[in-house]
Amino acid sequence: MNRHDPEGAVAEAAKAYSNWGRWGADDVLGTLNFLDAAKRREGAALVRRGVSFSLAQRFDMDGPQKGWRRRTNPVHTMLDTGTDAALGNQGFPHGIGGADDVIAMPLQCSTQWDGLGHIFDHGRAWNGRAAEQVVTSDGDLVTGIEHMAPYVAGRGVLLDVGRVLGTDGELPDGFAITEEHLTATAEAHGVTVGRGDLVVVRTGQLTRARREGWGDYAGGAAPGLSFTTAGWLHRTEIAAVATDTWGFEVRPNEFEHAFQPLHQVAIPNMGLLIGEMWDPDALAEDCAHDGVHEFWLTAAPLPITGAVGSPVNPVAVK
């Protein structure tokens, strides 16, 4: 990998790991095609204890966003309250009252999926389509994340790289997780990773942010996947991957003058579903305790028509 030539490295990886045409010219699911009915049955069979874990951060105004790319934390506003009900301002009969609320937020401000229309490569979207014909001011007209809503449920695998390779369960910012690190972690956990899996990679950065404050969690330096893992992501035929960091891949990126080059390969060329800002800490503690790092995982995006990303509340059940 020539760290001085991100353009060349991206082009080479995009060609080597492209899934364009693999599921036909009209495909809108990308690697979710690997997650079939048999894989869901396999995942469902992993539910033994019935214990469940939410892998979502809270959606509130105390979140990590600082305004980059106009991303803000959620703004929650009450439309009707108990005060309105007590004062009789709601106009309902026989003493009934209620509360109602609204939320305004960027779809990618907290725990979320990156949809297939989120990133382009030289003006090309997933499956080789022209970006300007896919995503317009009306939204993603082709691969809107609503298409994925029924399908993101199956066998989940936790790779707790922070606990296996880090100090006190945490990797330092700028730590590039390689294929060798992922393989070593899977071996340490006694799990395999393969076709149709939903992989959750824990770095421990979110744990550190909770302890020390958000700082530059949103957009700053972070541990994450190395650009060199593109081959592993492609070869394993996983359905999706998510991390506990803002940007999924290591930051600063491994090239000079680069911005999220692994995204550029993985989303528009590979068709890979990527999750960011997940919270696997409670699940990781349980996995460390019982030694079981596979589970049923359901993580459906909200079916927001034409969206290029979506909030999600992933739920792991063991």
N, C-alpha and C positions, 0 to 999 in steps of 0.2 A: 504494500500500500504506500503510494507516494503521497506524503502529507502535504506536499506543495501543489498537488494537482487534484483537487476535489472534482473538477469537471470530468477528468478522465476516469477517476475511480467510480463516480456515479454512473457514467455511461457504460463502463465495463460491467458493473454489478447489475445494472438495469437489464442489460442484454442477457447476462448469464442466468438471472433469476426471474425473468419475466414470466407471468402466467397469462399474458394476453392470448385470447382465443381458446384457452384451455377448456372453458365451459360454454363456449359459443359466443357469437358476436353480441348477443343481447344480454349477457350476464350482468347482474346487479348485486351479486353477493360476494364475489371474490372468494377468499379462502374459507368463508363460511360453508362453501360447498363441501368441504371435507367433513363437516359435522352432520352426519346422516342419522337415520333412525336407529341403526345398530349402535352407534356411538352414544346416543342418548340413553338407550337401554343400559349400556355399560355404565354410564354415569349414574343413572338412577339406582343401580344395584349397589352403589357405594354408600347409600344411606343406611346406617346401622344403628347409631346411637340416637339419631333424631335431633342432635344439637345443631343450632344454626348460628351463622355469623354474618352481619352486614359488613361489606367491604367498602362502604361509602363514607367519605367525610361528611360532616354536617354542611348543609346549605344555609349559610347565614352571613351577616355583614362582617363577621370576624374571620372571614376566609382569607386565602393567601394572595388574592389579586391586588395589583398595584396600578392598574390602568394601562398596562402594555397592550397595544393593539385594541385599545378601548375596552379591554376586559375589566369588568368590575365585579365585586362580590354581589350576591343576591340582595335585592331590596324587597323586604316583606312588609306589606301594608294591609291593615285590617279594613274591611269594607263595612262590616257590622260587628258589634261587640256586645259583651254582657251589659255594659253601661247603657247602650241603646235599648236593649231589651228591658232592663230594669226601669228605665224612664218611660217606657211605653211608646218609644219613637218609631217602632217598626211597623205598627199598624196591623199586627196579626191578631186573630180572635182567640178567645178562651185561654189567654195567658201564655201561649207558646211564644218563645223567642229563639233567637239563634245568632250564630256568628259566621262570618264569611271573610275570605281574605284573597289577596292577589300577590303574585311574586313577579318581579322583573329581574332578568339576569341574562348574561350571555350563556349560551348553551354549553360552553366549554370552560366555565369558571371554577368548577370543582370536579368531583369524580365523574368521569365521562368517557365516551367512545369518540374516537376520530372516525368519521364516516369516509366512504371512498371518494367523496367529492371535496375532501378537505385539502389535499395537496396535489399539485400538478408537477409534471416533469417536462420542461421545455414546451409548455402549452398543451400537453397531453394529459388527459385524465385516465382513470382506470380503463383498461381494455383498449387503450389507444385512441380513445375518442378525443375530439377537439374540446379543450377546456371551455372555450366560449360558447359551445353548443350544449355543454352539460350544466354548468352553473352560471346562472344569470341573476339579475336583480330579483327575479321571481323564485330563486332558490335552485337547488339541485333538481333539474328536470328529469334526470335519468336514474341516478343512483342515490336518490334521497334516502336518508337513514330509515324511513318508514318501512322500506322493503326488508330490513333485517329484523324487525321487531318480533316475528314468530320464532326465530331460529337460534338465538343465543342462549342455549341451555344444553348442558352436557357434562362431560368429565372435566373437572377442574384439577389442575396440578399446581401446587405451590413450590416454587424454587426460592428458598430463603437464602439467597446468596449472602446477605448481610450477616446472618447467623453463622453460616458455614465458613465464610472467608473474612468477615469483618472483625472489628474490635468491639466487644460488648454488643454485638448484633448489628453494627452499623458500618457501612462502607464510607470512606471519606469522599467529599466532593471531588469530581474529576476522575473518579475510579472507573475505568473502562472495563465492563464485564465482557469477557471473550467467550467464544464457544467452549473453550477448555474449562472456564469457570462454571458455565451452565452445566456441562457434562459432569464435572466433579461434584456439583451441588446435587444433581439428580442421583448420582451414585451414593452420596452421603445420606440422602433421604430414602434410598431404596425404591425409587420410582423410575419409570420410563416415560419419555415424552414422545408422542407420535401423532399420527393422522387424526385430525378432528379435535385435538385437545385444546382447552382454554387455559393458557398458561399465565400464572400470576408470579411476577418476579418481585421479591421484596429486597430493597437495598438498605432500608433503615433510615433513609433521609427524612421521611415523615416523622418518625419517632424523634429524631433530633430536632426537627422544627417545632414539634410540640413542646419540647423541653426548653429550647433556647429562643423561641419566637420565629415567626415566618421568615424574617430577613429577606433574602433573595430567592426563596423557594420558587416563586413564580418567575421563571426565566433566567435565574442565575446559575452558578456552577452547581453541578449535581453528579452523583454517580449514575450510571446508566449503561445501556447496551452499547458495545463497540460497533462501529461500522462493519467490522469484520464478521459480525454475527449474521449478516444478511444471508450467507449460504446456509447456516443452521436454520434460520427461520423458514427458508424455502424448502430445504431438504427434509425437515421433520414433518412438513405438511400440517402444521398446527392450524387451528381455525382462527385463533386470536391470541394476543399477548397483551398484558397490562402490567404497569409498574406503579410504585408508590411515589413517583416523581412527576414533576410538571411536564417534562418533555420526553420521557421514554428512553431516549438515547443519551449518552454521556455528554455532559457540558462542562467546560468548553468542548466543542466538537473536535475531532482528532485531526482536522485539516486546518491549514491557514485560510482565512477569509471564507469560512463556510458557515452555513446555517442549516441545521437539521438534515444532513445528507442521507441518513438512514431512512428518515421519513420519505424522502424523494424516491428511494428505491422501493420501500416496503408498501406504500399505499398505492400510488398510481401504476406501478409496474407489477408488483406481486399481488396486489389486491388484498393485503393483510389488514385485518381489523385491529386497531391499536387502542388500548385504554390507558388513561393517565390519571394521576392523583387518586389512585385507589388507596384504601386503608386496610392492609392485610394484617395489622398487628395482633388483634385478638385471635384471629385464625392461626397466625404463626405461633403464638404461645401454645395454643391447643395442639397444633401439629408437633411442636417440640416435645410436648408432654406425652402424647400417645404414640408418636413415631409414625403417624399416618398422614401423608402429604397429598393424598388424592381424595376427591369429594365430588358431590353433585354441586354444580354451579349454574345458577340462572342469573342472567345479566342482560335482560332485554332493554334496548334503547326505547325512549319514548317515541311513538310513531308520529313524529312531527314532520308533516309533509314538506319535502324539499330541503330538509335540514342536512348540513354537512357534519354535524356532531350532535351528541345528545347526552344530557345528564343520565345517570344510571345509579340504581341501588343494587349492586351485586350481592347476592345471598348465597353463601356456601353452606351446605348441609352435610354433616358427617354421620 
